[in-house]
Amino acid sequence: ACQHRLWPEIESVVKQQVAWARTGIGECGQGWQLFAEDGEMRMYRREEEVDGMAVDPLKAVHTVPGITGHEVCHYFFGPQYRYDWETTLEQMTVLETVSDDTLVFLQTHKRIWPASQRDVLFWSHMRKLPNENDRDGPDLWTVVNNSTTHLDYPPNVGKCVRIYLKVCLLCQTRVDPPKDGAPLTRDNISCKITYCSVVNPGGWAPASVLRAVYKREYPKFLKRFTAYVVNQTKNKPIMF
Ligand SMILES: CCCc1ccc(-c2ccc(S(=O)(=O)CCO)cc2)cc1[C@H]1C[C@H]1c1ccccn1
């Protein structure tokens, strides 16, 4: 995969996106507004427009007990699970298998009235990252999704408007070993999740409609996805 045409871009976008995900909300600077809160989940957005279109950057942080970062990234990356948790998905195709940790997807999402239907074409890369802060702590895991092109699927040919996105899911496992030296169980682990996304809706869509969609869909997506991972892993050995 290292000689693949996408490799240089993957390397630079992953580094940039992980650095961005690691930047706390406070350090990010002004303009972030908390727009959704549910238990441990906090969702922030910044209102930004490009050519009159809302492209609000989003940053969500969540802590989920009983699962690891590897497990969260495994279920987020794997195409075989996506229809189970991505409620807005209408059609998903793997256009290219670059390597076992890098795929190219084409997805059409359900139409959101009155905006026209959208599709998105992106590479998706999963990677384990060394834990810089705590050398003997568990590694970090990330999945980065970044819009790309494909000769056979030019944008805006059919009924769908092509959207452009950059997504980073960054996961840090936390282990609190049991006092009495007993073996680790899922009661001793949790996962700190940072989800960052910037979506350019591609064609014109009313900013008010897009913002209402994001406000409704993003909290639902993160809650549903993390609940899915808890449910899929609860009776399985821990995947660190
Ligand atoms: C006009 C823009 C519509 C729109 C653009 C983009 C996306 C979207 C695509 C991919 C990803 S992901 O994180 O890469 C997971 C893989 O699917 C997240 C979000 C969804 C919507 C629509 C359906 C709405 C939505 C928004 C947020 C979360 C889920 N669905």
The ligand as a MOL file (V3000), in Angstrom:
LIG
                    3D

  0  0  0     0  0            999 V3000
M  V30 BEGIN CTAB
M  V30 COUNTS 30 33 0 0 0
M  V30 BEGIN ATOM
M  V30 1 C -26.3650 17.5360 3.2080 0
M  V30 2 C -25.3190 16.7680 3.9840 0
M  V30 3 C -25.8650 15.4430 4.3680 0
M  V30 4 C -24.8050 14.5330 4.9740 0
M  V30 5 C -23.4480 14.7060 4.7150 0
M  V30 6 C -22.4920 13.8250 5.2320 0
M  V30 7 C -22.9030 12.7780 6.0080 0
M  V30 8 C -21.9070 11.8790 6.5670 0
M  V30 9 C -21.1870 10.9940 5.7540 0
M  V30 10 C -20.2000 10.1600 6.2960 0
M  V30 11 C -19.9270 10.2200 7.6560 0
M  V30 12 S -18.6810 9.2210 8.3550 0
M  V30 13 O -18.3810 9.7560 9.6600 0
M  V30 14 O -17.5960 9.1290 7.4280 0
M  V30 15 C -19.3130 7.5930 8.6490 0
M  V30 16 C -19.4260 6.7990 7.3940 0
M  V30 17 O -20.7350 6.9440 6.8780 0
M  V30 18 C -20.6380 11.0950 8.4640 0
M  V30 19 C -21.6330 11.9100 7.9290 0
M  V30 20 C -24.2540 12.5970 6.2700 0
M  V30 21 C -25.1870 13.5250 5.7840 0
M  V30 22 C -26.5500 13.4720 6.0800 0
M  V30 23 C -27.3290 12.3870 6.3530 0
M  V30 24 C -27.0440 13.3790 7.4730 0
M  V30 25 C -26.1540 13.0400 8.5630 0
M  V30 26 C -25.4310 14.0080 9.2220 0
M  V30 27 C -24.6310 13.5850 10.2790 0
M  V30 28 C -24.5600 12.2490 10.5840 0
M  V30 29 C -25.2730 11.3380 9.8600 0
M  V30 30 N -26.0670 11.7370 8.8610 0
M  V30 END ATOM
M  V30 BEGIN BOND
M  V30 1 1 1 2
M  V30 2 1 2 3
M  V30 3 1 3 4
M  V30 4 1 4 5
M  V30 5 2 4 21
M  V30 6 2 5 6
M  V30 7 1 6 7
M  V30 8 1 7 8
M  V30 9 2 7 20
M  V30 10 1 8 9
M  V30 11 2 8 19
M  V30 12 2 9 10
M  V30 13 1 10 11
M  V30 14 1 11 12
M  V30 15 2 11 18
M  V30 16 2 12 13
M  V30 17 2 12 14
M  V30 18 1 12 15
M  V30 19 1 15 16
M  V30 20 1 16 17
M  V30 21 1 18 19
M  V30 22 1 20 21
M  V30 23 1 21 22
M  V30 24 1 22 23
M  V30 25 1 22 24
M  V30 26 1 23 24
M  V30 27 1 24 25
M  V30 28 1 25 26
M  V30 29 2 25 30
M  V30 30 2 26 27
M  V30 31 1 27 28
M  V30 32 2 28 29
M  V30 33 1 29 30
M  V30 END BOND
M  V30 END CTAB
M  END
